[in-house]
Amino acid sequence: MRHFKIIVERHPDGYVAYPLGLKGVAVGQGNTYEEALADVKSAIAFHIDTFGPEVLEVEPPILEAFVAEAGIDI
């Protein structure tokens, strides 16, 4: 089993989820957090099955992920 850090975003029309540390694009979506998470897990498995284990060879590995908010004068 491999663990991934997954970002889940809440939008007005639902949730979008995507993994960090994976070569290529794998995205999930759903009406709930749980649906988006289940969908992205399926997308990750499909992505690895389709493109092979080399999509996991990301260096350097992501140790932690943070979400920050900053105000910028524009």
C-alpha positions, -999 to 999 in steps of 0.1 A, spaced: 0 0 0 12 35 -9 1 66 9 -5 99 -10 -11 134 2 -43 146 -14 -56 181 -17 -94 184 -15 -109 217 -25 -145 228 -18 -162 248 -46 -197 262 -49 -207 232 -71 -189 204 -52 -155 191 -43 -123 185 -64 -94 163 -52 -59 157 -65 -28 140 -52 6 155 -47 38 137 -57 25 119 -87 38 124 -123 9 134 -145 -27 143 -137 -52 124 -116 -83 143 -104 -114 133 -86 -146 151 -80 -179 147 -62 -208 163 -44 -193 155 -11 -158 153 4 -161 116 7 -172 112 -30 -143 133 -42 -118 114 -21 -131 80 -34 -131 93 -70 -95 105 -67 -83 72 -52 -98 54 -82 -82 79 -105 -48 74 -89 -51 36 -93 -61 40 -129 -32 64 -136 -7 39 -121 -22 9 -140 -22 29 -172 13 45 -171 32 22 -148 50 25 -115 74 52 -130 47 78 -123 56 73 -86 92 82 -91 90 118 -80 121 134 -64 124 149 -39 94 133 -20 69 156 -5 73 154 33 45 178 43 19 199 26 5 232 39 -23 255 28 -16 292 35 -36 323 28 -19 357 21 -33 391 13 -16 409 -16 -23 445 -26 -33 447 -62 
